[in-house]
């Protein structure tokens, strides 16, 4: 899993804004993100450990330890969903 920080997500945020990937909810903190470059779909998972946020994607960039635009796109949806869950509690 990749620890998500402001420093390592800046380029991925820019790329995500440009490519606008399609994100589909699969399960709690699990999303399917469509590649903007081909027909691939990547599973993205999130976890929080001791207050630190982590993301995992199946793409080649994430395999190299980089925060990818798939993680950023899914994180946007995840943050929204987690906020909704807090409102209903």
N, C-alpha and C positions, 0 to 999 in steps of 0.2 A: 504494500500500500504506500501511496505517496502522501507525505505530510503536505497539506495545503496551506500555503502562506501567501501573503501579498506579493512577495518577491518572485515566487516561482509560478504565479498564475497570471502575471501581467500580460505576457505575450499571448497566452491562451485566451484571455478575455478579449483582446483585440481581434484575434482570429475568429472567435465565436461570434462576436458582433458582426463581422464581415460575412461569415458563412451561414449563420442562422440555422443550425442543425435542428432536425425534428427530434423531440424527446418524448418517449412514451413511458409511463409509469408501469412497472412490473410488480413490485412488492415494496414494502417499507424499506426505503433507502436503496432500492435497486431500480435501475432505469435502463431502457434500450435507447441508444442514440444512433440515428442514421448518419452515416458518413456523407459529407458534402461532396466528396470526390469520386465515390463509386457506390455500388449497391450494398456495401457492407453495413451491418448493424453491430454495434458494440455494446456489451453489457457493462454498465458502470455501477459500482457499489460504493457506499459511504459508511464510515464508522467514526465515532468520536471516542477517544481514549484519553482519560485524564484531562479533559477540556481541549484537547488538540484534535483538529479535523483531518481526516484521511480519506483519500479517494483511490479507487482501483478501476482501471479500464483495460480492455483486452487489446487495444490498438498498439501499433509498433512504437509510437512515441512514449506511451506509458510503460511499455516493456523496458524502455531505456531509462526509466525513472523520471520522465518529464511529465509535467501537468499538461494535459492535452485539452483541446477545445471541447471534446466529448465530456470530459469531467466538468468543465466550466458550465456547459449547457445543462447538464443534468443537475449540477449544484444549484443553479437558478431555480429549477423546478423543485428540488428537494427543500431548499430554504423556504419557498412559498408553502409547500405542503406541511412542513414542520411548524410554520407560523399558524396555519389553519388549525392544526391539532392543538396547539396551545390555547387558541381562542375558544375552542369547544370544551375544554376541560374545566 
